[in-house]
Amino acid sequence: MTDFQRDILIGLMFSVGILGFISGEFIVSTIMFATAAIFSNISVSRRLLG
């Protein structure tokens, strides 16, 4: 997966989290925010190590 594809995936997860929060789906938004944060941290740590 390229950096651009990872950025798009993280952005989509974050956007779905925001839309879920606005619509009242708090469980969905929490899961999407957490997934985006974890995936982003993995991506950043991989760049720093390699």
Secondary structure, DSSP 8 states (H G I E B T S, - for coil): --HHHHHHHHHHHHHHHHHHHHHT-HHHHHHHHHHHHHHHHHHHHHHHH-
